[in-house]
Amino acid sequence: MLGIVVILIVVAVIAAIEVPLMWRKKLIKEMWVFSFLLLLGTFFSLINALHISVSNPLGWMIFIYKPVSDMVNAWLS
């Protein structure tokens, strides 16, 4: 629980420092990208803090490309 609170406090401090600076400089597109990446990082940090298992993307790639690889190997053999 403490980890979640610390993550949220750090995210709030980062946003409180960076967003007003970007707003004053009229960096709207950069602020959108910054916000997206900050939220994405926050999401994965919270998942890690809660010890939730996330599937490995490599497993999905193997699942998709293994039949193709087998077919190409059969053609070339």
N, C-alpha and C positions, 0 to 999 in steps of 0.2 A: 504494500500500500504506500509505503514511504517513497518507493521508486517512482510510482505513478505521479505522486504529488510533486516530486522534484522535477520530473520531466515536464509537467505542465507549467511549473514556475519558470523553468529555463526557457521554454517556448514563449511564454508571455513576456519575459524580459527581452528576448531577441526581437519579438514583434514590436514591442514598445519602443525599442531603439531604432530599428531599421525602417519601419513603415512611415513614421512621420518625416524622416529624411527623404525617402523616395517620393512622398507626397509633395513636399515643398519643391523638389527639383522636377516635378511633373513627369516622373518615370513610371507611368501607369502600367505599361506592358511589363516592365521589369518587376513591378510590384506583384502583378498577377503570377508571374513565373516564380518569384520568391515565395509567395503565399502557397502555391501549389507544392513546391518542393518542401517547404517547412511543414505543411500538413502531411505530406507523404512520409517524411522522416519521423514526424510525431506519431503517426499511425503505426509504423514499424517498430518504433521504440516502445510504444505501449504494448504492442503484441509481444515483444521480447520481455518486457517487464512482467507481463501476465503469464509467461511461460506457455504461450499458445503455439502449437506446432504449425508451421507453414510448409506446404509441399514445395519440393525443389523444382524449379523450372526445367532443369536438365532431365528430369524424369518424363515430363511432358514431351520434350523434344525427342527423346529416345522412343517414346510411344508412337509419335507421329512418323519419324523418319526410319525406324527399323524395318517396316515392311518395304519401303522404297529401296533401302539398302539391300535387303535380301533379294528383291526382284532384279536389281542391277547386277548383283553378284551372280545370280542364276543365268542371266543373259551373257555375261562375260566369261563364265566358266565353260 
